[in-house]
Amino acid sequence: MKKKWIIVILLLVVLLTGCTSNEDKITLKLQRFDFNLDREDSEYENSMVIKSENINISGISFINIDNGNLLNYQDKYIKVIDYIKKKYPNFDTSKWSIMVNMFSVNDGNGIIKFNYQIKDVIDTNKSILMSITNNVINKISFINMDFLTDEDELIELINDFKNKTIQEKKEFNDNEEFLKEDITYTYHYNTDELIYTYQLYFYQQHGEDKVINNEYGTEYLINQKKMSAA
């Protein structure tokens, strides 16, 4: 009877973590997953701390930036940076990324997002969001700016996670061809969640058409006690 209960407990651990043990490591199971689904429920949204205000900053020639280091653009955005530093004197451009999306170039409308990065390893949901109308930055929102965390501890958790886990890989069919894989680590200040995300991209042949499939991936909550239990 005791042995039977041990087996049941082990099965529960596997089901709760979504992982299986493989040669002293935890196998992170690959799943068919829609990464376009919004995982942020109302509880998550309500716990975000957002402070917004109207501003008026002009004289900047905006171009689209997919994902850059703010340090490389600080001269161009010095007016914005100076405004931020009046509220957050310790604002360090080397620790932030920048994204600019001019969705209506002719009208000068778009958005700017500064995003805080932890030691160039972890993305976060600490950010500064700005709206652009007629080439003027007219609104700024500070998101989760007052949250703090032990960044060294998060890095240690990731290193420990890497040592304990192995990512399951997909076996490709004849009509499939590997393209790339992305691994990201994200920390949510408002929920204290450190999340590992693996996303796979591969070509899939459909008749004469060659399309990119990115439906397969893995998500894992790193900073949970289940990790050591597994």
C-alpha positions as CSV (number, residue, x, y, z in Angstrom):
1,M,0.0,0.0,0.0
2,K,2.8,2.4,0.8
3,K,4.4,1.8,-2.6
4,K,1.1,2.5,-4.3
5,W,0.8,5.9,-2.6
6,I,4.3,6.8,-3.6
7,I,3.4,6.2,-7.3
8,V,0.3,8.3,-7.0
9,I,2.3,11.2,-5.5
10,L,4.8,11.0,-8.3
11,L,2.1,11.1,-10.9
12,L,0.5,14.1,-9.3
13,V,3.9,15.9,-9.3
14,V,4.3,15.2,-13.1
15,L,0.7,16.4,-13.8
16,L,1.1,19.6,-11.8
17,T,4.4,20.5,-13.4
18,G,3.7,19.3,-16.9
19,C,7.1,17.7,-17.0
20,T,8.7,14.3,-16.8
21,S,12.0,13.2,-15.4
22,N,14.7,12.2,-17.9
23,E,18.2,11.2,-16.8
24,D,18.1,13.2,-13.6
25,K,16.7,16.3,-15.4
26,I,13.2,17.5,-15.9
27,T,11.9,17.4,-19.4
28,L,9.9,20.5,-20.3
29,K,7.2,19.1,-22.5
30,L,6.6,20.6,-25.9
31,Q,2.9,21.4,-26.5
32,R,0.8,22.8,-29.3
33,F,0.1,26.2,-27.9
34,D,-1.4,29.4,-29.3
35,F,1.0,32.1,-28.2
36,N,-1.4,34.7,-29.6
37,L,-3.9,34.0,-26.8
38,D,-4.0,36.7,-24.1
39,R,-2.9,34.9,-20.8
40,E,-3.4,38.1,-18.8
41,D,-6.7,37.6,-16.9
42,S,-8.6,40.3,-15.0
43,E,-6.8,39.6,-11.7
44,Y,-3.4,40.1,-13.4
45,E,-4.6,43.3,-15.0
46,N,-6.1,44.7,-11.8
47,S,-2.8,44.2,-9.9
48,M,-0.8,46.3,-12.4
49,V,0.2,49.7,-11.1
50,I,-0.3,52.3,-13.9
51,K,0.2,56.0,-13.5
52,S,-0.7,58.1,-16.6
53,E,-0.5,61.8,-17.4
54,N,-0.8,64.1,-20.3
55,I,2.4,65.7,-21.7
56,N,3.6,67.6,-24.7
57,I,7.0,66.7,-26.2
58,S,7.7,67.6,-29.8
59,G,10.6,68.0,-32.1
60,I,11.4,64.3,-32.5
61,S,11.6,62.6,-35.9
62,F,10.0,59.2,-35.2
63,I,11.0,56.0,-37.0
64,N,10.0,52.4,-36.4
65,I,12.2,50.5,-34.0
66,D,11.5,46.8,-33.5
67,N,13.6,46.2,-30.4
68,G,16.6,48.3,-29.6
69,N,18.7,49.3,-26.6
70,L,17.6,52.7,-25.3
71,L,21.2,53.6,-24.6
72,N,21.8,53.7,-28.4
73,Y,18.9,56.2,-28.8
74,Q,19.3,58.4,-25.8
75,D,20.4,61.5,-27.7
76,K,17.4,61.3,-30.0
77,Y,15.0,60.8,-27.0
78,I,16.8,63.1,-24.6
79,K,13.7,65.2,-24.0
80,V,11.7,62.1,-23.0
81,I,14.5,60.8,-20.8
82,D,15.0,64.1,-19.0
83,Y,11.2,64.1,-18.3
84,I,11.4,60.6,-16.9
85,K,14.5,61.4,-14.7
86,K,12.6,64.2,-13.0
87,K,10.2,61.6,-11.6
88,Y,12.7,58.6,-11.4
89,P,16.2,60.0,-10.9
90,N,17.8,56.6,-11.0
91,F,16.5,55.9,-14.5
92,D,19.4,54.1,-16.4
93,T,19.0,54.0,-20.2
94,S,21.4,51.0,-20.4
95,K,18.8,48.8,-18.6
96,W,15.9,49.6,-20.9
97,S,14.9,48.6,-24.4
98,I,12.9,50.7,-26.8
99,M,10.2,49.9,-29.3
100,V,8.6,52.4,-31.6
101,N,5.5,51.6,-33.7
102,M,4.4,54.3,-36.1
103,F,1.2,52.7,-37.3
104,S,0.1,55.8,-39.2
105,V,3.3,57.4,-40.5
106,N,1.6,60.0,-42.7
107,D,-0.5,61.3,-39.7
108,G,2.4,61.0,-37.3
109,N,0.6,58.6,-35.0
110,G,2.1,55.7,-33.0
111,I,3.4,54.4,-29.7
112,I,6.7,54.2,-27.9
113,K,7.5,51.6,-25.3
114,F,10.5,51.6,-23.0
115,N,10.8,48.2,-21.3
116,Y,13.0,47.3,-18.3
117,Q,15.5,44.5,-18.7
118,I,17.2,42.6,-15.8
119,K,20.9,42.1,-16.5
120,D,20.1,41.7,-20.3
121,V,18.7,38.2,-19.4
122,I,15.1,38.8,-18.2
123,D,12.4,40.8,-19.8
124,T,9.9,42.4,-17.4
125,N,6.5,44.1,-17.3
126,K,8.0,47.2,-15.8
127,S,7.6,49.7,-18.7
128,I,6.9,53.2,-19.9
129,L,4.3,53.6,-22.6
130,M,3.8,56.8,-24.7
131,S,1.3,57.7,-27.3
132,I,2.2,59.9,-30.3
133,T,-0.4,62.0,-32.1
134,N,0.5,64.4,-35.0
135,N,4.2,63.7,-34.2
136,V,3.8,64.9,-30.6
137,I,4.1,62.7,-27.5
138,N,0.9,63.6,-25.7
139,K,0.5,60.9,-23.1
140,I,2.9,58.8,-20.9
141,S,2.1,55.9,-18.7
142,F,4.4,54.5,-16.0
143,I,3.7,50.8,-15.4
144,N,4.9,48.9,-12.3
145,M,7.7,51.5,-11.9
146,D,7.7,51.4,-8.1
147,F,8.1,47.6,-7.8
148,L,11.5,46.2,-6.7
149,T,12.9,42.7,-6.6
150,D,16.1,40.8,-5.9
151,E,17.6,40.7,-9.4
152,D,20.5,38.5,-8.4
153,E,18.2,35.9,-6.9
154,L,16.2,35.8,-10.2
155,I,19.4,35.1,-12.1
156,E,20.3,32.4,-9.7
157,L,16.9,30.8,-10.2
158,I,17.4,30.8,-13.9
159,N,20.8,29.2,-13.7
160,D,19.4,26.5,-11.4
161,F,16.5,26.0,-13.8
162,K,18.9,25.5,-16.7
163,N,20.9,22.9,-14.8
164,K,17.8,20.9,-13.8
165,T,15.9,20.9,-17.1
166,I,16.0,19.8,-20.7
167,Q,13.7,21.1,-23.4
168,E,11.8,18.5,-25.3
169,K,12.3,18.8,-29.1
170,K,9.9,18.2,-31.9
171,E,10.4,15.3,-34.3
172,F,9.8,16.8,-37.8
173,N,7.8,15.2,-40.5
174,D,8.9,15.0,-44.1
175,N,7.0,18.2,-45.0
176,E,8.5,20.1,-42.1
177,E,11.9,22.0,-41.8
178,F,13.4,23.6,-38.7
179,L,13.6,27.4,-38.9
180,K,14.5,28.7,-35.4
181,E,13.7,28.5,-31.7
182,D,13.4,31.3,-29.1
183,I,13.9,31.1,-25.4
184,T,12.8,34.0,-23.2
185,Y,12.6,34.7,-19.5
186,T,10.0,37.1,-18.2
187,Y,9.4,38.5,-14.7
188,H,6.0,40.0,-13.7
189,Y,6.5,42.4,-10.8
190,N,2.9,42.5,-9.8
191,T,2.4,38.7,-9.5
192,D,6.0,37.8,-8.6
193,E,6.2,35.3,-11.6
194,L,9.4,34.3,-13.3
195,I,8.4,32.6,-16.5
196,Y,10.4,30.5,-19.0
197,T,9.0,30.5,-22.6
198,Y,10.2,28.3,-25.4
199,Q,8.8,28.9,-28.9
200,L,9.6,26.8,-32.0
201,Y,9.4,28.0,-35.6
202,F,9.5,25.7,-38.6
203,Y,8.6,25.6,-42.2
204,Q,5.6,23.5,-43.2
205,Q,4.9,22.5,-46.8
206,H,1.3,22.7,-48.0
207,G,1.2,21.8,-51.6
208,E,3.2,24.5,-53.4
209,D,3.0,26.8,-50.4
210,K,5.7,27.0,-47.7
211,V,4.3,28.5,-44.4
212,I,5.9,29.2,-41.0
213,N,4.4,27.3,-38.1
214,N,4.9,28.6,-34.6
215,E,2.2,26.8,-32.7
216,Y,4.5,24.7,-30.6
217,G,6.1,25.8,-27.4
218,T,6.5,25.5,-23.6
219,E,5.7,27.8,-20.7
220,Y,7.0,27.1,-17.2
221,L,6.7,29.0,-14.0
222,I,10.2,28.9,-12.5
223,N,9.9,30.5,-9.1
224,Q,7.6,27.9,-7.6
225,K,8.2,25.2,-4.9
226,K,7.1,22.5,-7.3
227,M,10.4,22.9,-9.1
228,S,12.3,21.3,-6.2
229,A,9.6,18.7,-5.6
230,A,9.9,17.4,-9.1
